[in-house]
Amino acid sequence: MVKTVTNWGRNGVADWLTQRLSALILLSYAVVMIGWIAMNPNMDYHQWKNCFSSTPLKIYTLLALLSLTLHAWIGLWSVSTDYITVRLMGNKATLLRLLFQGVCATILVAYVIWGILILWA
């Protein structure tokens, strides 16, 4: 039986698939951006701004940001439950793990909000 990883009512297979799908989205975004930069070697601020002013690229960038957030959350959750809980036994380990996960979640939410503000402001 596959163990639930994120406690969102899904199983480990769904988390595994989410990480793989998010990795593919991030890979495609990196290829597109590297290709665009390679095709515009003498890029200035105005070209960069014009590139990101298009709605399709804003949506694609937001999708990449959300994919990065999901990918990071599942990875950090797995690492924290595997290493903090296993290495430190008892109530202190649970408190430390929850504190770590809370800090990570707060940082990830802040990055998403910050990214949305940058993209759509």
C-alpha positions as protocol buffer text, in pm:
chain_id: "A"
residue {
  index: 1
  type: MET
  ca { x: 0 y: 0 z: 0 }
}
residue {
  index: 2
  type: VAL
  ca { x: 129 y: 343 z: -89 }
}
residue {
  index: 3
  type: LYS
  ca { x: 149 y: 580 z: 206 }
}
residue {
  index: 4
  type: THR
  ca { x: -10 y: 928 z: 195 }
}
residue {
  index: 5
  type: VAL
  ca { x: 263 y: 1186 z: 153 }
}
residue {
  index: 6
  type: THR
  ca { x: 105 y: 1528 z: 182 }
}
residue {
  index: 7
  type: ASN
  ca { x: -197 y: 1453 z: 404 }
}
residue {
  index: 8
  type: TRP
  ca { x: -429 y: 1611 z: 146 }
}
residue {
  index: 9
  type: GLY
  ca { x: -633 y: 1294 z: 115 }
}
residue {
  index: 10
  type: ARG
  ca { x: -428 y: 1167 z: -180 }
}
residue {
  index: 11
  type: ASN
  ca { x: -184 y: 881 z: -194 }
}
residue {
  index: 12
  type: GLY
  ca { x: 187 y: 865 z: -270 }
}
residue {
  index: 13
  type: VAL
  ca { x: 125 y: 782 z: -635 }
}
residue {
  index: 14
  type: ALA
  ca { x: -63 y: 1111 z: -686 }
}
residue {
  index: 15
  type: ASP
  ca { x: 224 y: 1301 z: -524 }
}
residue {
  index: 16
  type: TRP
  ca { x: 476 y: 1116 z: -739 }
}
residue {
  index: 17
  type: LEU
  ca { x: 278 y: 1202 z: -1053 }
}
residue {
  index: 18
  type: THR
  ca { x: 241 y: 1564 z: -941 }
}
residue {
  index: 19
  type: GLN
  ca { x: 617 y: 1593 z: -897 }
}
residue {
  index: 20
  type: ARG
  ca { x: 685 y: 1440 z: -1238 }
}
residue {
  index: 21
  type: LEU
  ca { x: 430 y: 1661 z: -1413 }
}
residue {
  index: 22
  type: SER
  ca { x: 561 y: 1972 z: -1238 }
}
residue {
  index: 23
  type: ALA
  ca { x: 916 y: 1875 z: -1336 }
}
residue {
  index: 24
  type: LEU
  ca { x: 809 y: 1847 z: -1701 }
}
residue {
  index: 25
  type: ILE
  ca { x: 643 y: 2189 z: -1688 }
}
residue {
  index: 26
  type: LEU
  ca { x: 956 y: 2339 z: -1532 }
}
residue {
  index: 27
  type: LEU
  ca { x: 1177 y: 2171 z: -1793 }
}
residue {
  index: 28
  type: SER
  ca { x: 965 y: 2304 z: -2080 }
}
residue {
  index: 29
  type: TYR
  ca { x: 966 y: 2653 z: -1927 }
}
residue {
  index: 30
  type: ALA
  ca { x: 1345 y: 2643 z: -1889 }
}
residue {
  index: 31
  type: VAL
  ca { x: 1389 y: 2529 z: -2252 }
}
residue {
  index: 32
  type: VAL
  ca { x: 1159 y: 2807 z: -2378 }
}
residue {
  index: 33
  type: MET
  ca { x: 1333 y: 3076 z: -2172 }
}
residue {
  index: 34
  type: ILE
  ca { x: 1685 y: 2958 z: -2260 }
}
residue {
  index: 35
  type: GLY
  ca { x: 1585 y: 2943 z: -2627 }
}
residue {
  index: 36
  type: TRP
  ca { x: 1439 y: 3293 z: -2614 }
}
residue {
  index: 37
  type: ILE
  ca { x: 1750 y: 3431 z: -2444 }
}
residue {
  index: 38
  type: ALA
  ca { x: 1975 y: 3251 z: -2695 }
}
residue {
  index: 39
  type: MET
  ca { x: 1781 y: 3402 z: -2987 }
}
residue {
  index: 40
  type: ASN
  ca { x: 1812 y: 3752 z: -2837 }
}
residue {
  index: 41
  type: PRO
  ca { x: 2177 y: 3778 z: -2731 }
}
residue {
  index: 42
  type: ASN
  ca { x: 2181 y: 4160 z: -2714 }
}
residue {
  index: 43
  type: MET
  ca { x: 1864 y: 4183 z: -2511 }
}
residue {
  index: 44
  type: ASP
  ca { x: 1794 y: 4502 z: -2321 }
}
residue {
  index: 45
  type: TYR
  ca { x: 1543 y: 4590 z: -2052 }
}
residue {
  index: 46
  type: HIS
  ca { x: 1269 y: 4691 z: -2296 }
}
residue {
  index: 47
  type: GLN
  ca { x: 1287 y: 4362 z: -2488 }
}
residue {
  index: 48
  type: TRP
  ca { x: 1274 y: 4170 z: -2160 }
}
residue {
  index: 49
  type: LYS
  ca { x: 977 y: 4376 z: -2041 }
}
residue {
  index: 50
  type: ASN
  ca { x: 796 y: 4334 z: -2374 }
}
residue {
  index: 51
  type: CYS
  ca { x: 848 y: 3960 z: -2359 }
}
residue {
  index: 52
  type: PHE
  ca { x: 686 y: 3936 z: -2016 }
}
residue {
  index: 53
  type: SER
  ca { x: 407 y: 4177 z: -2102 }
}
residue {
  index: 54
  type: SER
  ca { x: 235 y: 3917 z: -2320 }
}
residue {
  index: 55
  type: THR
  ca { x: -51 y: 3738 z: -2148 }
}
residue {
  index: 56
  type: PRO
  ca { x: 43 y: 3386 z: -2270 }
}
residue {
  index: 57
  type: LEU
  ca { x: 393 y: 3416 z: -2123 }
}
residue {
  index: 58
  type: LYS
  ca { x: 253 y: 3556 z: -1799 }
}
residue {
  index: 59
  type: ILE
  ca { x: 21 y: 3254 z: -1771 }
}
residue {
  index: 60
  type: TYR
  ca { x: 305 y: 3016 z: -1860 }
}
residue {
  index: 61
  type: THR
  ca { x: 531 y: 3180 z: -1601 }
}
residue {
  index: 62
  type: LEU
  ca { x: 256 y: 3157 z: -1339 }
}
residue {
  index: 63
  type: LEU
  ca { x: 209 y: 2788 z: -1426 }
}
residue {
  index: 64
  type: ALA
  ca { x: 585 y: 2736 z: -1384 }
}
residue {
  index: 65
  type: LEU
  ca { x: 580 y: 2920 z: -1050 }
}
residue {
  index: 66
  type: LEU
  ca { x: 290 y: 2709 z: -922 }
}
residue {
  index: 67
  type: SER
  ca { x: 461 y: 2393 z: -1049 }
}
residue {
  index: 68
  type: LEU
  ca { x: 781 y: 2489 z: -869 }
}
residue {
  index: 69
  type: THR
  ca { x: 583 y: 2550 z: -550 }
}
residue {
  index: 70
  type: LEU
  ca { x: 405 y: 2213 z: -567 }
}
residue {
  index: 71
  type: HIS
  ca { x: 729 y: 2035 z: -652 }
}
residue {
  index: 72
  type: ALA
  ca { x: 912 y: 2200 z: -364 }
}
residue {
  index: 73
  type: TRP
  ca { x: 633 y: 2137 z: -115 }
}
residue {
  index: 74
  type: ILE
  ca { x: 610 y: 1765 z: -187 }
}
residue {
  index: 75
  type: GLY
  ca { x: 989 y: 1733 z: -174 }
}
residue {
  index: 76
  type: LEU
  ca { x: 1026 y: 1930 z: 148 }
}
residue {
  index: 77
  type: TRP
  ca { x: 736 y: 1743 z: 309 }
}
residue {
  index: 78
  type: SER
  ca { x: 894 y: 1409 z: 218 }
}
residue {
  index: 79
  type: VAL
  ca { x: 1236 y: 1509 z: 345 }
}
residue {
  index: 80
  type: SER
  ca { x: 1097 y: 1649 z: 669 }
}
residue {
  index: 81
  type: THR
  ca { x: 886 y: 1343 z: 746 }
}
residue {
  index: 82
  type: ASP
  ca { x: 1167 y: 1103 z: 653 }
}
residue {
  index: 83
  type: TYR
  ca { x: 1458 y: 1270 z: 828 }
}
residue {
  index: 84
  type: ILE
  ca { x: 1324 y: 1488 z: 1108 }
}
residue {
  index: 85
  type: THR
  ca { x: 1077 y: 1225 z: 1233 }
}
residue {
  index: 86
  type: VAL
  ca { x: 1308 y: 926 z: 1190 }
}
residue {
  index: 87
  type: ARG
  ca { x: 1626 y: 1083 z: 1324 }
}
residue {
  index: 88
  type: LEU
  ca { x: 1463 y: 1243 z: 1630 }
}
residue {
  index: 89
  type: MET
  ca { x: 1214 y: 1032 z: 1818 }
}
residue {
  index: 90
  type: GLY
  ca { x: 941 y: 1164 z: 2046 }
}
residue {
  index: 91
  type: ASN
  ca { x: 733 y: 1480 z: 2078 }
}
residue {
  index: 92
  type: LYS
  ca { x: 1026 y: 1710 z: 2005 }
}
residue {
  index: 93
  type: ALA
  ca { x: 1059 y: 1556 z: 1660 }
}
residue {
  index: 94
  type: THR
  ca { x: 692 y: 1618 z: 1581 }
}
residue {
  index: 95
  type: LEU
  ca { x: 713 y: 1978 z: 1699 }
}
residue {
  index: 96
  type: LEU
  ca { x: 1034 y: 2038 z: 1505 }
}
residue {
  index: 97
  type: ARG
  ca { x: 886 y: 1879 z: 1190 }
}
residue {
  index: 98
  type: LEU
  ca { x: 569 y: 2087 z: 1214 }
}
residue {
  index: 99
  type: LEU
  ca { x: 773 y: 2402 z: 1270 }
}
residue {
  index: 100
  type: PHE
  ca { x: 992 y: 2321 z: 968 }
}
residue {
  index: 101
  type: GLN
  ca { x: 688 y: 2248 z: 750 }
}
residue {
  index: 102
  type: GLY
  ca { x: 514 y: 2565 z: 867 }
}
residue {
  index: 103
  type: VAL
  ca { x: 816 y: 2780 z: 785 }
}
residue {
  index: 104
  type: CYS
  ca { x: 851 y: 2613 z: 444 }
}
residue {
  index: 105
  type: ALA
  ca { x: 480 y: 2658 z: 366 }
}
residue {
  index: 106
  type: THR
  ca { x: 493 y: 3023 z: 470 }
}
residue {
  index: 107
  type: ILE
  ca { x: 796 y: 3089 z: 250 }
}
residue {
  index: 108
  type: LEU
  ca { x: 638 y: 2911 z: -49 }
}
residue {
  index: 109
  type: VAL
  ca { x: 312 y: 3105 z: -14 }
}
residue {
  index: 110
  type: ALA
  ca { x: 507 y: 3430 z: 14 }
}
residue {
  index: 111
  type: TYR
  ca { x: 700 y: 3346 z: -304 }
}
residue {
  index: 112
  type: VAL
  ca { x: 379 y: 3269 z: -494 }
}
residue {
  index: 113
  type: ILE
  ca { x: 219 y: 3596 z: -382 }
}
residue {
  index: 114
  type: TRP
  ca { x: 536 y: 3787 z: -465 }
}
residue {
  index: 115
  type: GLY
  ca { x: 555 y: 3620 z: -809 }
}
residue {
  index: 116
  type: ILE
  ca { x: 192 y: 3704 z: -884 }
}
residue {
  index: 117
  type: LEU
  ca { x: 252 y: 4065 z: -784 }
}
residue {
  index: 118
  type: ILE
  ca { x: 557 y: 4087 z: -1009 }
}
residue {
  index: 119
  type: LEU
  ca { x: 384 y: 3924 z: -1306 }
}
residue {
  index: 120
  type: TRP
  ca { x: 51 y: 4104 z: -1296 }
}
residue {
  index: 121
  type: ALA
  ca { x: 141 y: 4444 z: -1147 }
}
